[in-house]
Amino acid sequence: MIGTETLDTITTMRESGKSFHAIAEATGVHRKTCEYHAVKLGAASPFTILQTHRRSKYFRHGQAVRGFTELEDQQITAWALEGVSLSEMGRRLGRRHNSIMGRLRTLARREALAEVSQ
């Protein structure tokens, strides 16, 4: 289990623009674990904040990834407010529950950033 101090370091470093590779080296925590906790805690790099464009399909590690549409985002948000489980949302959209969880976190992060910038 990662301690509060390490999570604070991950958050601070990510918000200052450090890469996950650099954060992993500084904390001794695996890069993907650093990435998971940064997203979970809403810590975004200043460079990530600038990337707000929507792509319907893109590539990650050589694999095609299907992006979420505006309609899917609206459905996910409405279902979350209704208390629909992540698994059920995933079944309805033909996606995995962890994709839905990640998307909800992304939407929450974008909403928080929009509030701060106003």
C-alpha positions as a Python dict, from the first residue, in 0.01 Angstrom:
ca = {
    (1, 'M'): (0, 0, 0),
    (2, 'I'): (125, 346, -89),
    (3, 'G'): (151, 599, 193),
    (4, 'T'): (1, 945, 202),
    (5, 'E'): (341, 1110, 170),
    (6, 'T'): (419, 916, -149),
    (7, 'L'): (76, 1001, -294),
    (8, 'D'): (141, 1368, -218),
    (9, 'T'): (476, 1344, -396),
    (10, 'I'): (314, 1180, -700),
    (11, 'T'): (46, 1450, -712),
    (12, 'T'): (288, 1739, -668),
    (13, 'M'): (532, 1611, -926),
    (14, 'R'): (258, 1541, -1183),
    (15, 'E'): (101, 1883, -1137),
    (16, 'S'): (443, 2042, -1190),
    (17, 'G'): (469, 1866, -1528),
    (18, 'K'): (696, 1574, -1443),
    (19, 'S'): (661, 1258, -1650),
    (20, 'F'): (541, 935, -1495),
    (21, 'H'): (882, 787, -1565),
    (22, 'A'): (1049, 1063, -1359),
    (23, 'I'): (791, 1024, -1081),
    (24, 'A'): (849, 648, -1071),
    (25, 'E'): (1224, 696, -1041),
    (26, 'A'): (1184, 953, -762),
    (27, 'T'): (932, 753, -558),
    (28, 'G'): (1033, 396, -630),
    (29, 'V'): (674, 320, -731),
    (30, 'H'): (601, 146, -1064),
    (31, 'R'): (524, 392, -1346),
    (32, 'K'): (176, 252, -1416),
    (33, 'T'): (93, 269, -1043),
    (34, 'C'): (198, 635, -1039),
    (35, 'E'): (-22, 699, -1342),
    (36, 'Y'): (-319, 522, -1180),
    (37, 'H'): (-295, 723, -858),
    (38, 'A'): (-241, 1055, -1038),
    (39, 'V'): (-556, 1001, -1244),
    (40, 'K'): (-749, 878, -941),
    (41, 'L'): (-648, 1185, -740),
    (42, 'G'): (-712, 1424, -1030),
    (43, 'A'): (-350, 1535, -1062),
    (44, 'A'): (-299, 1651, -1418),
    (45, 'S'): (12, 1780, -1589),
    (46, 'P'): (-13, 2135, -1724),
    (47, 'F'): (47, 1981, -2066),
    (48, 'T'): (-244, 1737, -2024),
    (49, 'I'): (-475, 2021, -1928),
    (50, 'L'): (-412, 2184, -2266),
    (51, 'Q'): (-523, 1869, -2452),
    (52, 'T'): (-900, 1895, -2466),
    (53, 'H'): (-967, 1777, -2820),
    (54, 'R'): (-1182, 1468, -2871),
    (55, 'R'): (-1066, 1184, -3093),
    (56, 'S'): (-1300, 906, -3190),
    (57, 'K'): (-1017, 658, -3247),
    (58, 'Y'): (-652, 673, -3155),
    (59, 'F'): (-359, 439, -3088),
    (60, 'R'): (-200, 342, -2756),
    (61, 'H'): (104, 114, -2763),
    (62, 'G'): (26, 24, -3125),
    (63, 'Q'): (-331, -81, -3048),
    (64, 'A'): (-638, 102, -3177),
    (65, 'V'): (-841, 251, -2891),
    (66, 'R'): (-1202, 357, -2928),
    (67, 'G'): (-1260, 698, -2771),
    (68, 'F'): (-1579, 792, -2591),
    (69, 'T'): (-1838, 995, -2780),
    (70, 'E'): (-2026, 1294, -2643),
    (71, 'L'): (-2343, 1081, -2624),
    (72, 'E'): (-2162, 808, -2427),
    (73, 'D'): (-2028, 1071, -2186),
    (74, 'Q'): (-2380, 1203, -2130),
    (75, 'Q'): (-2516, 852, -2077),
    (76, 'I'): (-2239, 756, -1835),
    (77, 'T'): (-2292, 1074, -1633),
    (78, 'A'): (-2668, 1024, -1616),
    (79, 'W'): (-2633, 658, -1520),
    (80, 'A'): (-2379, 743, -1249),
    (81, 'L'): (-2624, 991, -1100),
    (82, 'E'): (-2892, 721, -1109),
    (83, 'G'): (-2661, 481, -925),
    (84, 'V'): (-2612, 234, -1211),
    (85, 'S'): (-2310, 10, -1144),
    (86, 'L'): (-1992, 34, -1351),
    (87, 'S'): (-2044, -323, -1472),
    (88, 'E'): (-2395, -247, -1591),
    (89, 'M'): (-2281, 71, -1768),
    (90, 'G'): (-2011, -134, -1937),
    (91, 'R'): (-2262, -395, -2053),
    (92, 'R'): (-2491, -126, -2191),
    (93, 'L'): (-2209, 37, -2388),
    (94, 'G'): (-2012, -274, -2480),
    (95, 'R'): (-1709, -162, -2277),
    (96, 'R'): (-1521, -288, -1974),
    (97, 'H'): (-1611, -156, -1629),
    (98, 'N'): (-1260, -20, -1574),
    (99, 'S'): (-1294, 190, -1892),
    (100, 'I'): (-1614, 338, -1752),
    (101, 'M'): (-1444, 408, -1418),
    (102, 'G'): (-1155, 581, -1593),
    (103, 'R'): (-1389, 785, -1809),
    (104, 'L'): (-1589, 902, -1506),
    (105, 'R'): (-1264, 1016, -1346),
    (106, 'T'): (-1164, 1198, -1664),
    (107, 'L'): (-1501, 1372, -1686),
    (108, 'A'): (-1479, 1474, -1320),
    (109, 'R'): (-1126, 1606, -1371),
    (110, 'R'): (-1232, 1809, -1676),
    (111, 'E'): (-1527, 1953, -1487),
    (112, 'A'): (-1302, 2056, -1198),
    (113, 'L'): (-1052, 2217, -1436),
    (114, 'A'): (-1333, 2405, -1609),
    (115, 'E'): (-1453, 2543, -1274),
    (116, 'V'): (-1103, 2656, -1179),
    (117, 'S'): (-1046, 2832, -1512),
    (118, 'Q'): (-1366, 3039, -1485),
}
